[in-house]
Amino acid sequence: MDRLKPVVLAIIGTVVVLIVACVVDQDVPLPADQSDQNAPAGLVLVARFAQLTDTHVVDEESPARIAGAYGLTDAAWRPHEAYSTQLLDGMVRAVNRIHASGRTVDFLLHTGDAVDNVQTNELAWVVDIFDGGTINPLSGPDDREPADIPTAALDPHAPFQAQGLYRNGVHGDLPTIPWYAVLGNHDVRAVGVFPIYEDANGYRSAPLPLDIRPGLVLPVYLDPVSDIAYGNVTLAEPGPPDLFGPPRAVVANGERRFFNKTEFVATMFATQTAPSGHGFADAPPARTWYSTSPVAGLRLIGLDTTDARAAYFTGFYDQGAISREQFGFLRAELDAAADRGEIVIVATHHPSATLSPSAGSEIDGETFRALLSKHPGVVLHIAGHRHRHRVMDRGTYLEIETAASIDTPQEARLIELWRPPATGELVITYSVFSHLDDTLPPLGADPLQPMRVAAATLAKNDSPSLLAEPREPIDDDGSGAQLPPREAEVRMRSVERRR
């Protein structure tokens, strides 16, 4: 075993550096989080929407994880991961409270990585939370001693009733909040990185690099419905587990099966919330990108940045990819929006700087940004993926990245588009909000708040560098200017764009 260890370390060192696939960036400073205009005088509201991203709802007991890689990459395992469903419920509640406070939310946009490991049960939890269903976040046996099980109010594995995204007649008399979704890499690939292989019998697994290995201390492939696990997490042993260890038996659960893009889109047509498909045009989908108008005069184009030209099994595919076919769709939709005189928002999971030929993208970031800049109706490119707040002035539009709701600072974003009645100018305001925001009026009881407080505390203690004073802003892609922070607590900026 001692002679094997250096070889195995070399193999796994290559794998786990990329295993998180969401590039949790703790070195780049947090940019402008809040604008200096919440209700600009003399302006007419065009649209107000919430952006939620990288919720990473996770089945932490799944055998298709490499949680032991935590020492090499933070997001392989999180000390607060058991609370992922409660955190998403809290974010939905916060959006509802904003809506009920008098700042009507026209729609919610989820920019990908809804789930952590492309599992069917994880996606079911996400949909049930938006629908306001009953969530049972326990996917395996409860191996805790009776004395170690907390009360249901403090137990992240106890079933709970989600509030659901605001619906007229269910939550009150205000308009229903529709929500739209785009795919992220964790919604498509195992642990956000590895392509999933399906055999002729419909069995799905994700082969890992050097799959000729015997699998003595590390898995050869990831299979969520397996009855064998390496370094798995249980309720009695929440982790982080050791990286190297022999396989052990677990209770298999068929509800953990990997889903594919077709099944993701079909699920979007099977929810109780609006609109049907949540942006996607049809099921089964002819394509996994779309164009829709959530508000009169506003065009939302949702793209699939997991659209790799070729994804080879055992390869690493965490970065963004757009095919020529999809790029042609984007160009045509931008032209059509210009003919209609619409304002355009482009939504992707990956920021433009991560569009990478090495990830199978046929379009690089520079080409993508050039197309958006060419169309004056484009005012926003909204993205997530890097688990950080960042706002870039691209000259003719803003590229806004929003941090993950699963990780510190556990926030989402509210964006408003305003227009003076007599001119063609557009004013964009943006701010961030938390699931623990105590400035919003309550909307019903919130029994899960104590658990979310515990999750936020665990996350902060696990990510001290994210709480540090930000350094000077850095533009990492050579295009545009990062909007600098004013203060560490609240950073402000107002932006105007002419059409």
Secondary structure as the mmCIF struct_conf table of DSSP 4:
data_model
#
loop_
_struct_conf.conf_type_id
_struct_conf.id
_struct_conf.beg_label_comp_id
_struct_conf.beg_label_asym_id
_struct_conf.beg_label_seq_id
_struct_conf.end_label_comp_id
_struct_conf.end_label_asym_id
_struct_conf.end_label_seq_id
TURN_TY1_P TURN_TY1_P1 ASP A 2 ARG A 3
HELX_RH_AL_P HELX_RH_AL_P1 LEU A 4 VAL A 16
TURN_TY1_P TURN_TY1_P2 VAL A 17 VAL A 20
BEND BEND1 CYS A 22 CYS A 22
BEND BEND2 ASP A 27 VAL A 28
HELX_LH_PP_P HELX_LH_PP_P1 PRO A 29 LEU A 30
BEND BEND3 ASP A 36 ASP A 36
BEND BEND4 ASN A 38 ALA A 39
TURN_TY1_P TURN_TY1_P3 ALA A 41 GLY A 42
STRN STRN1 VAL A 44 LEU A 52
STRN STRN2 VAL A 57 VAL A 57
TURN_TY1_P TURN_TY1_P4 GLU A 60 GLU A 61
BEND BEND5 PRO A 63 ALA A 64
HELX_RH_3T_P HELX_RH_3T_P1 ALA A 67 GLY A 71
TURN_TY1_P TURN_TY1_P5 LEU A 72 LEU A 72
HELX_RH_3T_P HELX_RH_3T_P2 ASP A 74 ALA A 76
BEND BEND6 TRP A 77 TRP A 77
TURN_TY1_P TURN_TY1_P6 PRO A 79 HIS A 80
HELX_RH_3T_P HELX_RH_3T_P3 GLU A 81 TYR A 83
HELX_RH_AL_P HELX_RH_AL_P2 SER A 84 ALA A 100
TURN_TY1_P TURN_TY1_P7 SER A 101 GLY A 102
STRN STRN3 PHE A 107 HIS A 110
BEND BEND7 GLY A 112 GLY A 112
STRN STRN4 VAL A 115 VAL A 115
BEND BEND8 ASP A 116 ASN A 117
STRN STRN5 GLN A 119 GLN A 119
HELX_RH_AL_P HELX_RH_AL_P3 THR A 120 ASP A 131
TURN_TY1_P TURN_TY1_P8 GLY A 132 GLY A 132
STRN STRN6 THR A 134 ILE A 135
BEND BEND9 GLY A 140 GLY A 140
BEND BEND10 ARG A 144 ARG A 144
HELX_RH_3T_P HELX_RH_3T_P4 PRO A 146 ASP A 148
HELX_LH_PP_P HELX_LH_PP_P2 ILE A 149 THR A 151
HELX_RH_3T_P HELX_RH_3T_P5 ALA A 152 LEU A 154
TURN_TY1_P TURN_TY1_P9 PRO A 156 HIS A 157
BEND BEND11 ALA A 158 ALA A 158
STRN STRN7 PHE A 160 GLN A 161
BEND BEND12 LEU A 165 LEU A 165
STRN STRN8 ASN A 168 ASN A 168
TURN_TY1_P TURN_TY1_P10 GLY A 169 HIS A 171
STRN STRN9 GLY A 172 GLY A 172
BEND BEND13 ASP A 173 LEU A 174
HELX_LH_PP_P HELX_LH_PP_P3 PRO A 175 THR A 176
STRN STRN10 TRP A 179 ALA A 181
HELX_RH_3T_P HELX_RH_3T_P6 ASN A 185 ASP A 187
TURN_TY1_P TURN_TY1_P11 VAL A 188 VAL A 188
BEND BEND14 ARG A 189 ARG A 189
STRN STRN11 ALA A 190 ALA A 190
TURN_TY1_P TURN_TY1_P12 VAL A 191 VAL A 193
STRN STRN12 PHE A 194 PHE A 194
HELX_LH_PP_P HELX_LH_PP_P4 PRO A 195 ILE A 196
STRN STRN13 TYR A 197 GLU A 198
TURN_TY1_P TURN_TY1_P13 ALA A 200 ASN A 201
STRN STRN14 ARG A 204 PRO A 207
HELX_LH_PP_P HELX_LH_PP_P5 LEU A 208 LEU A 208
BEND BEND15 PRO A 209 LEU A 210
TURN_TY1_P TURN_TY1_P14 ASP A 211 ILE A 212
BEND BEND16 ARG A 213 ARG A 213
BEND BEND17 LEU A 216 LEU A 218
BEND BEND18 VAL A 220 VAL A 220
STRN STRN15 TYR A 221 LEU A 222
TURN_TY1_P TURN_TY1_P15 PRO A 224 VAL A 225
BEND BEND19 ASP A 227 ASP A 227
STRN STRN16 ILE A 228 ALA A 229
BEND BEND20 TYR A 230 GLY A 231
BEND BEND21 LEU A 235 GLU A 237
BEND BEND22 GLY A 239 GLY A 239
HELX_LH_PP_P HELX_LH_PP_P6 PRO A 240 ASP A 242
BEND BEND23 LEU A 243 PHE A 244
STRN STRN17 ARG A 248 ALA A 249
HELX_RH_3T_P HELX_RH_3T_P7 GLY A 254 ARG A 256
HELX_LH_PP_P HELX_LH_PP_P7 ARG A 257 ARG A 257
STRN STRN18 PHE A 258 PHE A 258
HELX_LH_PP_P HELX_LH_PP_P8 PHE A 259 PHE A 259
HELX_RH_AL_P HELX_RH_AL_P4 LYS A 261 MET A 268
TURN_TY1_P TURN_TY1_P16 PHE A 269 PHE A 269
BEND BEND24 ALA A 270 ALA A 270
BEND BEND25 GLN A 272 PRO A 275
TURN_TY1_P TURN_TY1_P17 SER A 276 GLY A 279
BEND BEND26 ALA A 283 PRO A 284
BEND BEND27 ALA A 286 ALA A 286
BEND BEND28 THR A 288 THR A 288
STRN STRN19 TYR A 290 VAL A 295
TURN_TY1_P TURN_TY1_P18 ALA A 296 GLY A 297
STRN STRN20 LEU A 298 GLY A 302
TURN_TY1_P TURN_TY1_P19 THR A 305 THR A 305
STRN STRN21 THR A 306 THR A 306
BEND BEND29 ARG A 309 ARG A 309
TURN_TY1_P TURN_TY1_P20 PHE A 313 THR A 314
BEND BEND30 GLN A 319 GLN A 319
STRN STRN22 GLY A 320 ALA A 321
HELX_RH_AL_P HELX_RH_AL_P5 ARG A 324 ARG A 340
TURN_TY1_P TURN_TY1_P21 GLY A 341 GLY A 341
STRN STRN23 ILE A 343 ALA A 347
BEND BEND31 HIS A 349 HIS A 350
HELX_RH_3T_P HELX_RH_3T_P8 SER A 352 THR A 354
STRN STRN24 LEU A 355 LEU A 355
HELX_RH_3T_P HELX_RH_3T_P9 PRO A 357 ALA A 359
TURN_TY1_P TURN_TY1_P22 GLY A 360 GLY A 360
BEND BEND32 GLU A 362 ILE A 363
HELX_RH_AL_P HELX_RH_AL_P6 GLY A 365 LYS A 374
TURN_TY1_P TURN_TY1_P23 PRO A 376 GLY A 377
STRN STRN25 VAL A 378 ALA A 383
BEND BEND33 HIS A 385 ARG A 388
STRN STRN26 ARG A 390 ASP A 393
BEND BEND34 GLY A 395 TYR A 397
STRN STRN27 LEU A 398 GLU A 401
BEND BEND35 SER A 405 ASP A 407
TURN_TY1_P TURN_TY1_P24 THR A 408 PRO A 409
STRN STRN28 GLU A 411 ARG A 419
TURN_TY1_P TURN_TY1_P25 PRO A 421 ALA A 422
BEND BEND36 THR A 423 GLY A 424
STRN STRN29 GLU A 425 SER A 434
TURN_TY1_P TURN_TY1_P26 HIS A 435 LEU A 436
TURN_TY1_P TURN_TY1_P27 ASP A 438 THR A 439
BEND BEND37 LEU A 440 LEU A 440
HELX_LH_PP_P HELX_LH_PP_P9 PRO A 441 PRO A 442
BEND BEND38 GLY A 444 GLY A 444
TURN_TY1_P TURN_TY1_P28 PRO A 447 LEU A 448
HELX_RH_AL_P HELX_RH_AL_P7 GLN A 449 ASP A 462
HELX_RH_3T_P HELX_RH_3T_P10 PRO A 464 LEU A 467
BEND BEND39 ALA A 468 ALA A 468
HELX_LH_PP_P HELX_LH_PP_P10 GLU A 469 PRO A 470
BEND BEND40 GLU A 472 GLU A 472
BEND BEND41 ASP A 476 GLY A 480
STRN STRN30 ALA A 481 GLN A 482
HELX_LH_PP_P HELX_LH_PP_P11 LEU A 483 PRO A 485
BEND BEND42 ARG A 486 ARG A 486
BEND BEND43 ALA A 488 GLU A 489
STRN STRN31 VAL A 495 ARG A 498
#
